[in-house]
Amino acid sequence: MATLQTLLKQAKRVFPDEPVAEFFVRGLTDKTRLEMYTDKSPVSQEVFSQAQNLLSAYKPNLPVQYLLRKAYFLSYELYVDERVMIPRFETEDLVMLTVKRLADCGLRSAVKSILDIGAGSGAIAIALADIFPKAKIIATDISSDALEVARININKYNLQDRLELYQADLFSGLEHVEFDLIISNPPYIPNNEIENLRPTVKDFEPRLALDGGKQGFEIIERIIKETKGWMNPVGLLAMEIDPRQAEPIKAQAHWVDFEKDNQGLVRYAFIKGG
Ligand SMILES: C[S@@+](CC[C@H](N)C(=O)[O-])C[C@H]1O[C@@H](n2cnc3c(N)ncnc32)[C@H](O)[C@@H]1O
């Protein structure tokens, strides 16, 4: 009878990177890492067959999250496929740093309206819906494909009443609201660098989620300019950025503060309204 260790062994043949193989078994069985190495009980025939089907459907460099159609973001398990970017750990930190910043300024309970620009899988908006239970949240994406995936996740977490999705190029066509928080993990890779990204990224993740134009700054620059008029004067714009964009952001924003990621790189920009 096959056990978790059998599955792990099979997964390691396909994914030589051990954490990726472990992710595969975890995604399939919901078992912890400890159980994966110690639980000797047999896995069900259903799980075993599912593993065989998925492993035989693997193509080189396909991210394990797309194979499983599953990704984790903070405490959420999200459906993902090649229509959306796989949510990243860095973006979990964007959410946490934003909430901490609002709490430190005594504004956390004042947040009643939130806009997430470039929703992708809906990861940021869904996490914020939990953190700000009284807020109305709007999430936009230019990609109708991405919005279909976000819709699956919003339905999964029963957030249809509080979280609205719109297809929009940034703010275009939105009903006018002054948001207390505007948050975005926009595409920020310079387009001539996309070819140098890892094959798991450049060959599978949507180009629209990566391509930030010539310098990688086009969408960010537009967000900063267009946010004026859409943000409460005491509101906050929070964005994930490429470290090289800190200087051009300083030139655009009247007040900006940056935070670093866990590799010590400037990764987050916080711009005040008003
Ligand atoms: C880096 S992904 C972020 C996805 C998700 N928020 C996350 O953090 O995992 C950027 C998203 O922005 C969307 N996007 C690109 N250009 C846009 C635009 N002009 N207006 C709105 N969304 C845009 C892409 O389709 C993509 O889903």
PDBQT file of the ligand as one rigid body, heavy atoms in Angstrom, charges set to zero:
ROOT
HETATM    1  C1  LIG A 301       1.687  41.200 -10.127  1.00  0.00    +0.000 C 
HETATM    2  S1  LIG A 301       0.028  40.666 -10.484  1.00  0.00    +0.000 S 
HETATM    3  C2  LIG A 301      -0.679  40.725  -8.872  1.00  0.00    +0.000 C 
HETATM    4  C3  LIG A 301      -1.817  39.778  -8.653  1.00  0.00    +0.000 C 
HETATM    5  C4  LIG A 301      -2.294  39.691  -7.199  1.00  0.00    +0.000 C 
HETATM    6  N1  LIG A 301      -2.727  40.981  -6.702  1.00  0.00    +0.000 N 
HETATM    7  C5  LIG A 301      -1.189  39.168  -6.324  1.00  0.00    +0.000 C 
HETATM    8  O1  LIG A 301      -0.579  39.968  -5.609  1.00  0.00    +0.000 OA
HETATM    9  O2  LIG A 301      -0.923  37.957  -6.362  1.00  0.00    +0.000 OA
HETATM   10  C6  LIG A 301      -0.582  42.152 -11.262  1.00  0.00    +0.000 C 
HETATM   11  C7  LIG A 301      -2.029  42.098 -11.735  1.00  0.00    +0.000 C 
HETATM   12  O3  LIG A 301      -2.340  43.392 -12.300  1.00  0.00    +0.000 OA
HETATM   13  C8  LIG A 301      -3.140  43.226 -13.451  1.00  0.00    +0.000 C 
HETATM   14  N2  LIG A 301      -2.963  44.421 -14.291  1.00  0.00    +0.000 N 
HETATM   15  C9  LIG A 301      -1.985  44.693 -15.185  1.00  0.00    +0.000 A 
HETATM   16  N3  LIG A 301      -2.178  45.909 -15.742  1.00  0.00    +0.000 NA
HETATM   17  C10 LIG A 301      -3.303  46.423 -15.185  1.00  0.00    +0.000 A 
HETATM   18  C11 LIG A 301      -4.028  47.638 -15.354  1.00  0.00    +0.000 A 
HETATM   19  N4  LIG A 301      -3.623  48.591 -16.203  1.00  0.00    +0.000 N 
HETATM   20  N5  LIG A 301      -5.159  47.828 -14.624  1.00  0.00    +0.000 NA
HETATM   21  C12 LIG A 301      -5.585  46.866 -13.754  1.00  0.00    +0.000 A 
HETATM   22  N6  LIG A 301      -4.944  45.693 -13.564  1.00  0.00    +0.000 NA
HETATM   23  C13 LIG A 301      -3.811  45.472 -14.253  1.00  0.00    +0.000 A 
HETATM   24  C14 LIG A 301      -2.637  41.930 -14.081  1.00  0.00    +0.000 C 
HETATM   25  O4  LIG A 301      -3.607  41.362 -14.926  1.00  0.00    +0.000 OA
HETATM   26  C15 LIG A 301      -2.318  41.078 -12.828  1.00  0.00    +0.000 C 
HETATM   27  O5  LIG A 301      -3.420  40.282 -12.456  1.00  0.00    +0.000 OA
ENDROOT
TORSDOF 0
